Amino acid sequence: MNILAIYNKYHIPENLQMHMLRVAACSNIIMDNWNGPEIDKKAVTRVCLLHDMGNIVKIPEDFSDDKEFQKTRKKYFDIFGTNDHEINMEIGKIEGLTKKELEILDGKRSRKNEQTLKSDCYEIKLCAYCDQRVAPDGVESLRERLEDVKKRYKNKPLSVWSNKEKANHLIECALGIEKQVMECCTIKPEEINDSSIEQYIQKLKEYEI
């Protein structure tokens, strides 16, 4: 099924669709300039395109007047519960992600940056890095993006980002992951931006999952 059809099937808001498309586009521009260990490009793209499907439960109920959106959000709660990551995993299964792809999806979370840094799995490194480069409004530098995450979550005690010491450690690990990724490709972090990924976004809108 076409990725936009999948997004529409789950009534994913446009801003969340764009986030996932941007993350996938960042991964694709890196993979087009890759000279490191062999990676599963298809797996990386599929994971990036579906990685935040469960975030609909984090969107306030009054976000939209769209009755279908509200019904879908309630259905998510009723069927999957309220944990966005568990919903990501469940929808990934429903939409056909393989066991390997589900492991990448689970491993790429920012809370696992230390494990990702130490891992030899470049699919996880790439998915984690690209996700952490994309802010709600577009691509940012890694440090800028994660410093903003730290500020936004500092008063949310259930988040690992609410602990300043842990958050700083996650940022340092993320910067280490960026270094590892950049050592394996022929472009620089600043060359991954909203302008350079635009053509990839347009292609990815036609992607078949």
Residue pairs with C-beta under 8 A, 6 or more apart in sequence:
1 9
1 95
1 208
1 209
2 206
2 207
2 208
2 209
3 21
3 49
3 204
3 205
3 207
3 208
3 209
4 17
4 205
6 50
6 95
6 209
7 17
7 20
10 53
10 56
10 72
10 91
11 56
11 66
11 68
11 69
11 72
12 53
12 56
13 56
13 59
13 63
13 64
13 69
15 136
16 52
16 55
16 56
16 59
18 201
19 52
19 134
19 136
20 48
20 49
20 50
20 51
20 52
20 53
21 49
21 201
21 204
21 205
22 134
22 138
22 139
22 194
22 197
22 201
23 48
23 51
23 127
23 130
23 131
23 133
23 134
24 45
24 48
24 49
24 130
24 200
24 204
24 207
25 197
25 198
25 200
25 201
25 204
26 48
26 130
26 133
26 134
26 139
26 192
26 197
27 44
27 45
27 48
27 126
27 127
27 130
28 45
28 197
28 200
28 203
28 204
29 187
29 192
29 196
29 197
29 200
30 126
30 130
30 181
30 185
30 187
30 192
31 39
31 41
31 44
31 126
33 185
33 186
33 187
34 184
34 185
35 184
35 185
35 186
36 122
36 183
36 184
36 185
37 122
37 184
39 122
39 123
39 126
40 100
40 123
43 98
43 100
43 101
43 104
43 123
44 104
44 123
44 126
44 127
45 204
45 207
46 97
46 101
46 209
47 92
47 97
47 101
47 104
47 105
47 108
47 123
47 127
48 127
48 130
48 131
49 204
49 207
49 209
50 88
50 91
50 92
50 95
50 97
50 105
50 209
51 88
51 105
51 108
51 127
51 131
52 84
52 88
53 87
53 88
53 91
53 92
53 95
54 76
54 80
54 83
54 84
54 85
54 86
54 87
54 88
54 89
54 90
54 91
55 84
55 88
56 69
56 72
56 73
56 76
56 87
57 73
57 76
57 77
57 80
57 82
57 83
57 84
57 87
58 84
59 73
61 70
61 73
63 69
64 70
76 87
80 86
80 87
80 90
81 87
85 106
85 109
88 105
89 102
89 105
89 106
92 101
92 102
92 105
93 102
95 209
96 209
97 105
104 121
104 123
104 124
104 127
105 127
107 115
107 116
107 119
107 121
107 124
107 128
108 116
108 124
108 127
108 128
108 131
109 128
110 128
110 131
110 132
110 146
110 149
110 160
110 161
110 170
110 174
111 160
111 170
112 128
113 128
113 170
113 173
113 174
113 177
114 169
114 170
114 173
116 124
116 125
116 128
116 173
116 177
117 125
117 173
117 176
117 177
117 180
119 125
122 180
122 181
122 184
125 177
125 180
125 181
126 181
128 174
128 177
129 142
129 174
129 177
129 178
129 181
132 142
132 145
132 146
132 174
133 139
133 140
133 141
133 142
133 145
133 189
133 192
134 140
134 145
135 145
135 148
138 194
139 192
139 193
139 194
139 197
140 148
141 189
141 190
142 174
142 175
142 178
142 189
143 171
143 175
146 167
146 170
146 171
146 174
147 171
149 161
149 167
150 161
150 164
150 167
150 168
150 171
152 161
153 159
153 161
153 162
153 167
154 161
154 162
154 164
154 167
155 162
156 162
160 166
160 167
160 170
161 167
161 170
178 189
182 188
182 189
